[in-house]
Amino acid sequence: MNTNLKQNEINVGVDTGKFFLDIHIRPLDIFFTVANDDKGIKEALSIIKKHKPIRIIIEATGRLEHPFILACSKANLPFVLANPIHVRRFAGAIGQTAKTDKLDAKLIAHFGEAIKPKLSSIKPESIALMADLVARRNQLTNMQTMEKNRIQIMPKYLSSTIKPILTAIKKQINNIELKIASLIESCDEYKAKNALLQSMPGVGKIVAASLISNMPELGYMTNKQAASLVGVAPMNRESGRYSGQRKIRGGRSQVRTVMYMAMMSGIQCNPIFKNKYQQMIADGKPKKVAIIACLRTMVVILNSMVRDGVMWEEKTS
């Protein structure tokens, strides 16, 4: 009876690479590899469908898994976006230290069978929609800033040509913010992550939406990786005897810009950032350097909060 039940509980583990997907079907012990492109994903789903899995588990390690989960969603297949840290902890619990693509796929399938993680409710197309809405809002706010600057320097008799534009832009920004809020409310996972992120003083709805859409890896990586992904990890500039000032570069500029603006209020309302900022200024650091340092701390704390599933109050208590 139990054997038959187990045979019916098919779990599929997917190890994602830039070019390939390694797939293990448990407990049938079927393993195969396909290209991580439209043709390969189509081939993989045609094989997986035959076995009627109760869940397909894939690690949320970045954006490489998005085409696969989008295809799963369109095919109405049950999928789970698993936290890689939880999978690694499971590997430690069962004593698996060896690591290959084939073993990783097998481990992920075993994790699904043993832990039975809840199926993901996020619609992959919603991730793209959220990112588009946040990007458009950023464009509009930039336009708004430019028009506000113009109204300060243009002759007063021309202000009547600028004010209607500012009104129209403000209306569009409000409409987009309503759409973002509606999208978050439509998904339990978005709602939970949004509430967790906004529990930190200084993080508002737009920062939360930007992180949800443009940084889905948050909580699924190390703190150093999170800082690098946002582009707030200082990089060395050394060559031979030359040792230059460490500077930030790269990363996701859209996320960094939104978070930088949020930190302007964060250093006023959040005691951790306020104290850090004031201490660095007292030590003679430039204001921008101090803000970036606070921003790096914000990223690290948010990454830990999402990883552990704890609110700000719990994190700092």
C-alpha positions as CSV (number, residue, x, y, z in Angstrom):
1,M,0.0,0.0,0.0
2,N,2.7,2.5,1.0
3,T,4.9,1.4,-1.9
4,N,2.1,2.1,-4.4
5,L,1.4,5.4,-2.8
6,K,5.1,6.4,-3.0
7,Q,5.2,5.4,-6.7
8,N,2.3,7.7,-7.3
9,E,4.0,10.6,-5.6
10,I,6.3,11.6,-8.4
11,N,8.7,14.5,-7.6
12,V,10.9,16.0,-10.3
13,G,14.1,17.8,-9.4
14,V,15.5,20.3,-11.8
15,D,19.1,21.6,-11.5
16,T,19.4,24.9,-13.6
17,G,22.4,25.9,-15.5
18,K,23.0,28.7,-18.0
19,F,23.0,26.3,-20.9
20,F,21.5,23.0,-19.6
21,L,18.8,21.6,-17.3
22,D,19.6,18.4,-15.4
23,I,16.4,16.6,-14.4
24,H,15.8,13.7,-12.1
25,I,12.4,12.0,-11.7
26,R,11.9,10.3,-8.2
27,P,11.3,7.6,-7.2
28,L,11.6,6.2,-10.8
29,D,15.3,7.1,-10.9
30,I,15.0,8.6,-14.3
31,F,17.7,11.2,-15.2
32,F,18.1,13.2,-18.4
33,T,19.6,16.5,-19.6
34,V,18.2,19.1,-22.0
35,A,19.3,22.4,-23.3
36,N,18.0,25.4,-21.3
37,D,16.2,26.9,-24.3
38,D,12.7,26.7,-25.8
39,K,13.4,23.5,-27.6
40,G,15.0,21.8,-24.6
41,I,12.3,22.9,-22.2
42,K,9.6,21.7,-24.5
43,E,11.3,18.3,-24.7
44,A,11.7,18.1,-20.9
45,L,8.0,18.9,-20.3
46,S,6.9,16.3,-22.8
47,I,8.8,13.7,-20.8
48,I,7.8,15.0,-17.4
49,K,4.1,15.1,-18.3
50,K,4.0,11.4,-18.9
51,H,4.7,10.6,-15.3
52,K,2.1,13.0,-13.8
53,P,4.3,14.6,-11.1
54,I,2.8,16.0,-7.9
55,R,5.5,18.7,-7.9
56,I,8.4,19.9,-10.0
57,I,11.1,21.5,-7.8
58,I,13.5,24.0,-9.2
59,E,15.9,26.2,-7.2
60,A,15.3,30.0,-7.4
61,T,18.9,30.8,-7.9
62,G,18.4,33.7,-10.4
63,R,16.6,34.4,-13.6
64,L,17.9,31.3,-15.5
65,E,14.9,29.3,-14.2
66,H,12.2,31.8,-15.5
67,P,11.7,30.3,-19.0
68,F,11.2,26.8,-17.4
69,I,8.7,27.9,-14.8
70,L,6.8,30.0,-17.3
71,A,6.5,26.9,-19.5
72,C,5.4,24.9,-16.5
73,S,2.8,27.5,-15.7
74,K,1.4,27.5,-19.2
75,A,1.3,23.7,-19.2
76,N,-0.6,23.7,-15.9
77,L,2.2,21.7,-14.2
78,P,2.7,22.0,-10.4
79,F,6.0,23.7,-9.7
80,V,7.9,24.8,-6.6
81,L,10.5,27.6,-6.5
82,A,12.7,26.2,-3.8
83,N,15.1,28.3,-1.6
84,P,18.6,26.9,-2.4
85,I,19.7,27.4,1.2
86,H,16.9,25.1,2.3
87,V,18.0,22.5,-0.2
88,R,21.6,22.8,1.0
89,R,20.5,22.4,4.6
90,F,18.6,19.3,3.6
91,A,21.7,17.9,1.9
92,G,23.6,18.4,5.1
93,A,20.9,16.7,7.1
94,I,21.1,13.5,5.0
95,G,24.9,13.7,4.8
96,Q,25.3,14.4,1.1
97,T,28.5,16.3,0.5
98,A,29.3,15.3,-3.1
99,K,28.1,17.8,-5.7
100,T,27.6,17.3,-9.4
101,D,24.7,18.4,-11.7
102,K,23.2,14.9,-11.7
103,L,23.5,14.6,-7.9
104,D,22.0,18.1,-7.4
105,A,19.0,17.2,-9.6
106,K,18.5,14.0,-7.6
107,L,18.9,15.9,-4.3
108,I,16.3,18.5,-5.3
109,A,13.8,15.7,-6.2
110,H,14.6,14.0,-2.8
111,F,14.0,17.3,-1.0
112,G,10.6,17.6,-2.7
113,E,9.6,14.1,-1.7
114,A,10.8,14.5,2.0
115,I,9.9,18.1,2.8
116,K,6.8,18.4,0.5
117,P,7.2,22.2,0.0
118,K,4.1,24.2,-0.9
119,L,3.5,24.7,-4.6
120,S,4.4,28.2,-5.9
121,S,1.4,30.4,-6.5
122,I,3.3,33.1,-8.3
123,K,2.4,33.4,-12.0
124,P,5.7,33.8,-13.9
125,E,4.1,36.3,-16.2
126,S,3.3,38.5,-13.2
127,I,7.0,38.7,-12.4
128,A,7.6,40.3,-15.8
129,L,4.5,42.6,-15.4
130,M,5.7,43.8,-12.0
131,A,9.2,44.6,-13.4
132,D,7.6,46.5,-16.3
133,L,5.4,48.6,-14.0
134,V,8.3,49.5,-11.7
135,A,10.4,50.4,-14.7
136,R,7.7,52.6,-16.2
137,R,7.2,54.3,-12.8
138,N,10.9,55.1,-12.7
139,Q,10.7,56.6,-16.2
140,L,7.8,58.8,-15.1
141,T,9.4,60.0,-11.9
142,N,12.5,60.9,-13.9
143,M,10.3,62.9,-16.3
144,Q,8.6,64.5,-13.3
145,T,11.9,65.6,-11.8
146,M,13.0,67.1,-15.1
147,E,9.8,69.1,-15.5
148,K,10.0,70.3,-11.9
149,N,13.6,71.5,-12.6
150,R,12.4,73.3,-15.7
151,I,9.6,75.1,-13.9
152,Q,12.3,76.6,-11.6
153,I,14.4,78.1,-14.3
154,M,11.9,78.9,-17.1
155,P,10.1,82.3,-17.2
156,K,6.9,82.4,-15.2
157,Y,4.7,83.0,-18.2
158,L,5.8,79.5,-19.5
159,S,4.9,77.7,-16.2
160,S,1.3,77.2,-17.6
161,T,2.8,74.9,-20.2
162,I,4.6,72.7,-17.6
163,K,2.0,72.4,-14.9
164,P,-0.5,70.4,-17.0
165,I,2.3,68.0,-17.9
166,L,3.2,67.6,-14.2
167,T,-0.4,66.9,-13.4
168,A,-0.6,64.2,-16.1
169,I,2.6,62.6,-15.0
170,K,1.4,62.5,-11.4
171,K,-1.9,60.9,-12.5
172,Q,0.0,58.2,-14.4
173,I,2.3,57.5,-11.5
174,N,-0.7,57.0,-9.2
175,N,-2.3,54.7,-11.7
176,I,0.8,52.5,-11.9
177,E,1.2,52.4,-8.1
178,L,-2.4,51.1,-7.9
179,K,-1.7,48.4,-10.5
180,I,1.4,47.4,-8.5
181,A,-0.6,47.2,-5.3
182,S,-3.3,45.1,-7.1
183,L,-0.7,42.7,-8.5
184,I,0.8,42.2,-5.0
185,E,-2.6,41.6,-3.5
186,S,-3.4,39.0,-6.2
187,C,-0.6,36.6,-5.0
188,D,-0.2,35.2,-1.5
189,E,3.6,34.9,-2.0
190,Y,3.9,38.5,-3.1
191,K,1.8,39.7,-0.2
192,A,3.9,37.8,2.3
193,K,7.2,39.0,0.9
194,N,5.9,42.6,0.6
195,A,4.8,42.6,4.2
196,L,8.2,41.3,5.3
197,L,10.2,43.8,3.3
198,Q,8.0,46.8,4.3
199,S,8.4,45.8,8.0
200,M,11.9,47.5,7.8
201,P,11.6,51.2,8.5
202,G,12.7,53.0,5.3
203,V,11.4,50.4,2.9
204,G,8.2,51.5,1.2
205,K,5.9,49.9,-1.4
206,I,8.0,50.9,-4.4
207,V,11.2,49.5,-3.0
208,A,9.4,46.3,-2.0
209,A,7.9,46.0,-5.5
210,S,11.3,46.7,-7.1
211,L,12.9,44.0,-5.0
212,I,10.1,41.5,-5.7
213,S,10.2,42.0,-9.4
214,N,13.8,42.8,-10.2
215,M,15.6,40.8,-7.5
216,P,13.8,37.5,-7.1
217,E,17.0,35.9,-5.9
218,L,16.8,38.0,-2.6
219,G,17.0,35.5,0.3
220,Y,18.4,32.8,-1.9
221,M,22.0,33.8,-1.9
222,T,24.8,34.9,0.4
223,N,24.9,38.4,1.8
224,K,28.0,39.2,-0.3
225,Q,26.3,38.0,-3.5
226,A,23.2,40.1,-2.6
227,A,25.3,43.3,-2.2
228,S,27.1,42.5,-5.5
229,L,23.9,41.9,-7.3
230,V,22.6,45.4,-6.3
231,G,26.0,46.9,-7.1
232,V,26.8,48.2,-3.6
233,A,29.8,45.9,-2.9
234,P,33.1,47.9,-3.1
235,M,35.5,46.5,-5.7
236,N,39.3,46.6,-5.3
237,R,41.3,48.7,-7.8
238,E,44.8,47.3,-7.5
239,S,47.6,46.6,-10.0
240,G,51.2,46.0,-9.0
241,R,52.0,48.8,-6.5
242,Y,48.9,50.8,-7.4
243,S,46.1,50.7,-4.9
244,G,43.2,52.9,-5.8
245,Q,40.0,53.8,-3.9
246,R,37.5,50.9,-3.7
247,K,34.4,51.8,-5.7
248,I,31.0,50.2,-6.5
249,R,30.2,49.2,-10.0
250,G,27.9,46.9,-12.0
251,G,24.8,45.4,-10.4
252,R,21.2,46.1,-11.1
253,S,21.0,49.9,-11.4
254,Q,17.2,50.1,-11.4
255,V,17.1,48.4,-8.0
256,R,20.0,50.4,-6.6
257,T,18.5,53.7,-7.7
258,V,15.2,53.0,-6.0
259,M,16.9,51.8,-2.8
260,Y,19.3,54.8,-2.8
261,M,16.3,57.2,-2.8
262,A,14.7,55.1,0.0
263,M,17.9,55.3,2.1
264,M,17.5,59.1,2.1
265,S,14.5,58.6,4.4
266,G,16.0,55.5,6.0
267,I,18.8,57.5,7.6
268,Q,16.1,59.6,9.2
269,C,13.6,57.0,10.4
270,N,15.7,53.8,10.9
271,P,17.9,53.9,14.0
272,I,20.5,51.4,12.6
273,F,21.0,53.4,9.4
274,K,20.8,56.7,11.2
275,N,23.6,55.8,13.7
276,K,25.8,54.3,10.9
277,Y,25.4,57.3,8.7
278,Q,26.1,59.8,11.5
279,Q,29.2,57.8,12.7
280,M,30.6,57.7,9.2
281,I,30.0,61.5,8.7
282,A,31.7,62.1,12.0
283,D,34.7,60.1,10.8
284,G,35.0,62.4,7.8
285,K,33.5,60.1,5.2
286,P,31.7,61.8,2.2
287,K,27.9,61.8,2.4
288,K,27.5,59.6,-0.7
289,V,30.0,57.0,0.7
290,A,28.1,56.9,3.9
291,I,24.7,56.5,2.2
292,I,26.1,53.6,0.0
293,A,27.5,51.9,3.1
294,C,24.1,52.2,4.8
295,L,22.5,50.9,1.6
296,R,24.8,47.9,1.6
297,T,23.8,47.2,5.2
298,M,20.1,47.4,4.2
299,V,20.6,44.9,1.4
300,V,22.4,42.4,3.7
301,I,19.7,42.7,6.4
302,L,16.8,42.4,3.9
303,N,18.5,39.3,2.4
304,S,18.8,37.7,5.8
305,M,15.2,38.6,6.6
306,V,13.8,37.0,3.4
307,R,16.1,34.0,3.8
308,D,14.9,33.4,7.4
309,G,11.3,34.6,6.9
310,V,11.4,37.0,9.8
311,M,10.0,40.5,10.2
312,W,12.2,43.5,11.1
313,E,11.0,43.6,14.7
314,E,12.0,39.9,15.2
315,K,15.3,40.5,13.4
316,T,16.3,43.3,15.7
317,S,14.8,42.2,18.9
